[in-house]
Structure formats: C-alpha cells, structure tokens
C-alpha cells in the first residue's frame, strides 16, 4: 500500500511539474525601467507618443514585484505587480497578463530585451509600446 502511495505521489508530481509554465511568469526579463514609446488603437484610433503629447512616461518594474509609473518625473501610480495567466474577455483564450495592484491588468503581447507591448483586455483596446 505504501509503495502505491509513493508511486502515485511521484506520478502526480511529475505530471504537474512538467505542465507548468513557470518560466513565463518569472519576472526577470521584465525588471527595469521601460520608456513609453506610443499608445495606439481605441475607439478613436488614437496614436499618442511623447512627441505629440508632451508626456514622458516610464514604467519601472522591480525584482521585488513593485511597479512605479511616472509621467514627466511625477509618480502617477505605484504598487505591486505579478505575472499570471488568465482567459481574456475578448477572444476567450488564455494569455499572460501583467497584473497591477492599483491599475487594470494588461495583456502581455510581446516582450524581448528592448521592447514590451501591452494591451487592454477589451474590444476597442489600447496597445502600449515601451522600450528599455
């Protein structure tokens, strides 16, 4: 009986450990200061940039899961964040989200060493581009 319990426990451990996407929710590649490049989309098909708005926005993400959003060096939002998967409201697919404690969660569309693309989870979504 004990042998069966050990085998079952080992089997369940292997199944659940192989199925995780822990590397997706590791915040290491997100850490740093991200500079706002543009906001596009929405109902009015807007195109906002620092040049046409006069706003210089930064998004700082720390290893301690703290975020700070500044506009022209003034903090407009700060709190904690976490990365997590959830089903979207629009296409009902599971996607990776950047969840803020004081702001709405945003879908992570793309991230690489220099670019971060986020979007709202709505039909007339805004898309945000940041760069390091």
Secondary structure, 3 states (H helix, E strand, C coil): CHHHHHHHHHHHHHHHHHCCCHHHHCHHHHCEEEEEEEEEECCCCEEEEHHHHCCCEEEEECCCCEEEEEECCEEEEEEEEEEEEEECCCCCCEEEEEEECCCCCEEEEEECCCEEEEECCCCCCEEEEEEC
